[in-house]
Amino acid sequence: MVTAIILINTQRSQINKVAETLAEMAGISEVYSVSGNYDLVAIVRVASNDDLATLVTDRLLPIEAIVKTETMLAFKAFSRHDLEAMFTVGM
């Protein structure tokens, strides 16, 4: 499983529309509107790097309201939520 965080800038009037479009895409598990230098943050969970490349280059590129993206790959999760889920499997 590949997890990535995509930081997204959009045309200001299209933030909500882009967020809704992204939230419906397979492979994108969460979309957040945020303050700061970016308008949206998308959390991506896909099976492989090839799937991530397809999502970023084939599925995000046609969304004209997206002005800029920055994609970060996650190496390791340190979330309490993830650790608790791991230890409660089968209980």
N, C-alpha and C positions, 0 to 999 in steps of 0.2 A: 504494500500500500504506500502510495506517494501522497504526502500532504504538502500543500503549498499555500502561501498567502499571497493574494494578488491585491496590490494597492492600485486604486483606480481614480483617475480624474475624468469627469464628464462635463458636458455642457451643463451649465447651472440649472437651466430650466428642465433638464431631462434626468436629474438624479433619481427621482422615485421610479420613473419608467425603466431606467436601466437596472436599478436594483431589483425590480419585479421580474424583469426578463432574465437576469442572472440567477435569481432564486429558483426559477423553474428549470434551469439547465441541469442535466445529469452530470454528476461529478462535483457540482458546487453544493456544499452542505449548508453554508450560512453566508449571508450578506449583511454587512453592517454599514449604516451611514455613520460617519465619524466627523469629528472636528479636526482641524489641523491642515496639513498640506494636501491631504487627499479627501475625496468626497465619499468613496466607498471602499470597504475592505471585503474581499471574498475569500472564504476558506474553501479550499479545493481538496478533495480526497478521491484519488483515482488509482487504478491498478498499476499503472506503469508510467515511466517518463514519456513514452510515446503518446499515451493518453493525455498527459498534461500538455504536450506540444500541440496535439490536435485541438484541445480545448482553447488554448491561448491563440493559436495562429488561424484556426479554421472557424471557430465558433464565436470568439470575441471580436475578431477583426472586422466582421461585417456590421457590427453595431456602431453606426456612424457617430452617435452621441458620446462614445468613449474617445477621449482626447489623448490619454496617456495611461500606460500601465507600468507597474514594476512588480515582477514576480520573484518571490523568495521561496526557496525550498526549505522545508523543515527537516532537520536531521534527527532530532530526538524530542519526545514529549516529556515534560516535567509536571504535568497537570495532576493535581490531587484527584480530580474527576476521573482521569484515565487510569490512575493507579487503583482507585476504589473499584472501578469497573472490572479491572483485571482480576482482582482478588475475590469478586463476588460471582464469577462465572460458575454456573452450576449449583448455586446455593438457593 
